[in-house]
Amino acid sequence: MHIISLAVAVAVTRDDKIVVTDRKKKLIKLYDVTGQCIQVFGDEYSFIDEIEYRPHGVAVNSRGQFIVTDTSINSCKIYRYV
């Protein structure tokens, strides 16, 4: 079961998938319209160069990608779901 512990941002893809950033668990979760978690990105214990990764904002582009910002390391990551 994929319970969201601290949702920070939500976006909807062009095919109605729901993207949620979970800052506490350090994950990005993708849900279908029924609320079923269909894909998880990231690692609950993610660190990049010994700096803790915490996804924050999320946006969706026209290519089916979603862009996740991280205020802890001042970066953006681009993901594509399947």
Backbone bond lengths (Angstrom), bond angles and torsions (degrees), N, CA, C in turn:
res aa  C-N    CA-C-N  psi(-1)  N-CA   C-N-CA  omega(-1)  CA-C   N-CA-C  phi
1 M - - - 1.445 - - 1.521 108.70 -
2 H 1.322 116.67 135.38 1.458 121.65 -178.02 1.516 109.97 -109.83
3 I 1.324 115.64 93.43 1.455 121.49 179.24 1.514 108.07 -94.54
4 I 1.321 116.83 136.39 1.457 122.33 178.29 1.520 107.97 -84.56
5 S 1.331 116.49 128.37 1.453 119.30 -178.18 1.528 112.65 -96.80
6 L 1.336 118.47 -33.78 1.458 121.59 178.15 1.523 108.82 -150.80
7 A 1.321 115.23 83.99 1.467 120.23 179.19 1.521 108.80 -72.77
8 V 1.326 115.72 129.60 1.453 120.24 -179.46 1.522 110.86 -109.66
9 A 1.327 116.85 -38.77 1.457 120.45 -177.14 1.518 110.22 -143.94
10 V 1.330 114.75 152.04 1.465 121.62 179.75 1.522 107.98 -137.06
11 A 1.332 116.04 140.01 1.465 122.04 174.72 1.520 107.91 -140.77
12 V 1.333 116.05 157.01 1.463 121.49 179.57 1.522 108.66 -120.81
13 T 1.344 116.08 130.08 1.463 121.05 -179.54 1.528 109.82 -78.51
14 R 1.313 115.68 170.15 1.465 119.78 -178.70 1.525 112.99 -66.28
15 D 1.342 117.08 -20.04 1.463 119.75 176.18 1.534 111.70 -106.04
16 D 1.327 115.18 29.21 1.470 123.83 171.84 1.523 115.71 66.01
17 K 1.316 117.91 27.31 1.458 120.97 169.99 1.530 107.15 -84.60
18 I 1.307 117.60 146.76 1.459 122.38 -178.00 1.525 108.34 -109.46
19 V 1.330 116.43 122.82 1.457 123.17 -179.45 1.533 107.82 -104.33
20 V 1.336 116.09 127.80 1.462 121.06 -178.63 1.523 109.15 -129.30
21 T 1.328 116.69 132.03 1.463 119.65 173.25 1.523 108.11 -93.01
22 D 1.305 116.16 131.69 1.468 123.00 178.66 1.524 107.10 -112.88
23 R 1.310 115.34 97.20 1.465 121.00 -173.04 1.528 112.53 -67.43
24 K 1.316 117.60 -36.64 1.457 120.30 -177.70 1.530 111.85 -68.94
25 K 1.342 116.37 -44.89 1.466 119.97 179.68 1.522 113.04 -86.50
26 K 1.332 116.77 -3.93 1.470 123.08 177.55 1.528 112.30 61.06
27 L 1.321 115.62 43.01 1.461 122.14 -177.76 1.514 111.20 -129.51
28 I 1.329 115.89 159.12 1.455 123.24 168.16 1.520 105.26 -117.39
29 K 1.325 116.27 127.83 1.468 120.06 -175.91 1.521 110.22 -119.07
30 L 1.327 114.48 141.29 1.458 121.78 179.96 1.519 108.40 -114.36
31 Y 1.334 115.93 126.99 1.464 121.90 -177.66 1.522 110.08 -119.99
32 D 1.340 115.58 153.21 1.463 119.58 171.31 1.529 108.09 -89.19
33 V 1.331 116.80 -179.77 1.466 120.31 -175.67 1.531 113.60 -68.10
34 T 1.322 117.29 -15.85 1.463 119.83 177.98 1.530 112.17 -87.28
35 G 1.350 116.65 -5.87 1.456 120.55 -178.63 1.515 113.98 93.36
36 Q 1.321 116.62 5.03 1.462 121.82 178.05 1.527 109.68 -78.15
37 C 1.328 117.72 126.83 1.460 121.77 176.36 1.527 108.04 -72.16
38 I 1.336 116.31 121.81 1.459 120.04 -175.92 1.527 113.27 -110.23
39 Q 1.336 117.30 -15.87 1.457 119.67 178.11 1.527 109.10 -161.12
40 V 1.334 115.99 145.32 1.463 122.06 178.58 1.519 108.10 -127.30
41 F 1.321 116.08 134.51 1.463 122.42 178.30 1.521 108.34 -116.51
42 G 1.321 116.22 144.22 1.454 120.50 177.05 1.512 111.77 98.69
43 D 1.292 114.74 -171.55 1.454 122.90 -176.30 1.512 107.16 -141.65
44 E 1.310 116.82 131.68 1.459 120.71 -177.09 1.526 111.93 -58.31
45 Y 1.305 117.29 -20.53 1.462 120.81 -179.60 1.524 110.64 -119.85
46 S 1.333 116.93 40.09 1.460 121.96 -174.88 1.520 113.06 -70.74
47 F 1.306 114.10 134.11 1.450 121.82 171.66 1.519 107.59 -137.41
48 I 1.320 117.60 139.77 1.451 122.34 175.66 1.526 106.13 -119.67
49 D 1.317 117.31 117.30 1.464 121.60 -178.03 1.525 111.63 50.22
50 E 1.320 115.75 44.72 1.459 123.74 178.32 1.531 113.97 66.62
51 I 1.325 117.22 12.03 1.466 121.12 176.10 1.522 107.10 -107.64
52 E 1.298 116.67 132.43 1.456 120.41 -176.83 1.518 111.09 -68.94
53 Y 1.324 116.13 129.40 1.460 123.60 178.80 1.525 109.45 -90.18
54 R 1.327 117.07 126.53 1.465 121.49 178.00 1.533 109.38 -136.77
55 P 1.331 117.51 104.12 1.461 119.86 179.71 1.519 111.26 -61.72
56 H 1.325 115.73 143.91 1.468 119.86 -175.91 1.529 110.46 -126.80
57 G 1.316 118.04 -88.28 1.457 121.56 -177.74 1.513 112.38 -84.64
58 V 1.339 115.86 161.07 1.461 120.34 177.98 1.528 109.30 -145.43
59 A 1.334 115.22 141.83 1.465 122.09 175.61 1.523 107.30 -140.66
60 V 1.318 116.59 156.23 1.460 122.70 -179.69 1.522 108.00 -117.82
61 N 1.350 116.94 136.98 1.464 119.55 176.89 1.525 110.80 -105.59
62 S 1.325 116.17 177.27 1.468 121.46 -175.62 1.519 113.46 -74.26
63 R 1.331 118.56 -7.94 1.461 122.33 -179.81 1.528 113.10 -94.20
64 G 1.322 116.90 7.88 1.462 119.53 180.00 1.513 113.09 81.62
65 Q 1.305 116.74 15.34 1.458 120.99 177.80 1.522 108.50 -102.66
66 F 1.314 115.54 157.80 1.459 117.95 169.38 1.513 109.60 -126.81
67 I 1.318 113.65 143.79 1.454 122.15 -174.53 1.524 107.37 -109.47
68 V 1.332 115.98 127.09 1.459 121.29 -177.98 1.522 108.56 -115.79
69 T 1.325 115.69 128.91 1.459 120.06 176.44 1.515 109.99 -95.20
70 D 1.316 113.89 154.93 1.454 120.41 177.78 1.521 107.81 -134.82
71 T 1.316 116.72 113.84 1.459 120.35 -178.13 1.526 112.25 -79.36
72 S 1.332 118.13 -16.47 1.463 120.58 178.31 1.523 111.90 -69.51
73 I 1.336 115.48 -38.75 1.466 119.33 -178.25 1.533 112.08 -118.49
74 N 1.340 116.45 12.56 1.470 122.12 176.76 1.523 112.37 49.64
75 S 1.323 115.60 58.40 1.462 119.24 -177.36 1.520 111.26 -143.72
76 C 1.335 114.43 170.71 1.464 122.73 173.85 1.520 107.93 -128.54
77 K 1.322 116.13 143.39 1.460 121.49 174.21 1.523 107.52 -125.36
78 I 1.325 115.45 143.13 1.457 120.79 178.76 1.527 108.61 -108.73
79 Y 1.320 115.37 129.36 1.462 122.31 -179.26 1.515 109.39 -120.36
80 R 1.305 116.57 152.38 1.469 122.66 173.03 1.515 107.14 -130.55
81 Y 1.295 115.58 131.13 1.461 119.57 -179.82 1.515 109.92 -94.92
82 V 1.320 115.57 159.45 1.470 120.81 179.16 1.508 110.18 -115.65
